[in-house]
């Protein structure tokens, strides 16, 4: 049985997907930053601050890419479900 999804239902679904993407991106970035800070303390004196800042900047880029890829996957998933009809 097909369910029609109005604007409010679609908006709720988009907000749900975005919140999930933000949580995944946050957990990944927090974990990687923790590892960089831990590594900086573990090998203090052997790794310069410039290298650590570059690593944190790279983590930011990775997480923005992750957020973009997850967004693209969710958009494709919503479009595929729309062709088949909205089902729960």
DOTITOR-971305 format. One record per residue (C-alpha): x, y, z; residue in one letter. Coordinates in pm, whole numbers. Each point is the difference from the previous one (the first is absolute). Layout:
// DOTITOR-971305
       xx       yy       zz   r
        X        Y        Z   A
...
//
This chain:
// DOTITOR-971305
       xx       yy       zz   r
        0        0        0   X
      147      334     -106   X
       31      283      247   X
        3      355     -123   X
      257      221      164   X
      -88      364       31   X
      232      291       59   X
       -3      -47      378   X
       84     -371      -26   X
      277       72     -247   X
      140      276      226   X
        1     -234      300   X
      182     -264     -200   X
      263      248     -122   X
       58      132      354   X
       30     -356      132   X
      258      -87     -265   X
      198      321       60   X
       12      -58      375   X
      131     -352      -59   X
      270      131     -233   X
      108      262      252   X
       27     -261      275   X
      209     -234     -215   X
      226      284     -113   X
       36      126      357   X
       93     -342      138   X
      256      -61     -274   X
      158      345       37   X
        3      -16      381   X
      168     -340      -10   X
      264      111     -250   X
       73      325      187   X
       33     -198      322   X
      256     -225     -172   X
      196      303     -127   X
        6      161      344   X
       95     -332      164   X
      275      -54     -256   X
      126      355       54   X
       32      -63      373   X
      140     -350      -46   X
      277      117     -231   X
       48      346      151   X
      308      170     -136   X
       20     -229     -301   X
     -304      143     -181   X
      -26      374      -61   X
     -313      207       57   X
      -16       80     -371   X
      -36     -371      -81   X
     -275      -41      261   X
     -190      301     -135   X
       33     -134     -353   X
     -138     -336      119   X
     -300      170      164   X
      -61      201     -319   X
        8     -326     -199   X
     -251     -154      243   X
     -233      294      -66   X
       25      -62     -374   X
      -62     -374       43   X
     -308       59      213   X
     -145      256     -241   X
       50     -256     -276   X
     -168     -266      215   X
     -293      232       61   X
      -28       67     -375   X
       17     -367      -95   X
     -259      -99      260   X
     -222      282     -128   X
       32     -125     -356   X
      -79     -357      110   X
     -311      116      183   X
     -121      208     -293   X
       43     -295     -236   X
     -178     -225      250   X
     -292      242       31   X
      -28       30     -379   X
       -1     -379      -40   X
     -269      -37      266   X
     -203      273     -163   X
       -2     -194     -327   X
     -121     -310      185   X
     -231      197      227   X
       55      114      357   X
      -13     -300      232   X
       74      -43      366   X
//
